[in-house]
Amino acid sequence: MKAPAALLEILDLVLPAGCIACGSWIPARSHAGLVCGPCRSRLKPAPWPRCPRCHNPLGTGRAPDGECGECRAWPPCLTYARSAYLLRRPADALVHALKYEGWYELAAEMGRDMARLKLPPEVSAPGSVVVPVPTTVKRVSQRGYNQAELLSRSFSAAVRMPLVEALHRPREGATQVALHPSERRANVRGAFVPKPDLIRSLKGVHAVLVDDVLTTGSTAVAAAAALDEMGVSGVTLVTFARALPFRRTG
């Protein structure tokens, strides 16, 4: 049931809502959620042409042999990667708010955006499952949640695919933010461990691995390796945002 217009006007006066990305006022009657219309219009996907495997814009990272410079070193088990938007304003502000500022409510909107992606045919195969990238108990305690799990729940509900928390991360590594790509790979190598009681249920199925951001792919490679140990037929990474090579730091 819709709230009366007079009540919405009172709410605007007493509890004015601000866009998470830019802070601008969002009228209660607009039903815009946590992100204003102008900011939503500035959320942009990667431009074409893209790598058919990882959807990296080929103008930013093509290897000398014509292959994509971003995913050519990925293991075969990491079959595809897809991202809803580029990691630039305002997408980076939304990712930061979800991950570090306690705005867990954003995950519902962000997950639905990820669900609108056109995914490879393998993903729609019977038995495919959604798997969140796990974090450590310490980080869940600090943040109150795992942002990848919240995104996975929204995404899986929208695409009507079961969610399986197939992996866990027993050890604490350094934060990936300031690490060089080679340091990122070393930091997460062997970080993810399959849950033994779920190995049989994932054998032969395609896993949709969900995370907030794709940067170098180091985290996805490590998680996909653990899923490969469980016998999945392949892994498709789905993230809310993607960092382009020329926009990375460190």
Secondary structure, DSSP 8 states (H G I E B T S, - for coil): ----HHHHHHHHHHS-EE-TTT--EE-GGG--TTS-HHHHHT-----SSB-TTT--BTTS-B-TTSSBTTTTTS-TTEEEEEEEEESSTTHHHHHHHHHHS--TTHHHHHHHHHHTS---GGGGSTT-EEEE----HHHHHHHSS-HHHHHHHHHHHHHT--B---EE--S----STT--HHHHHHHHTT--EE-GGGHHHHTT-EEEEEEEEESSSHHHHHHHHHHHHTT-SEEEEEEEEE--GGG---
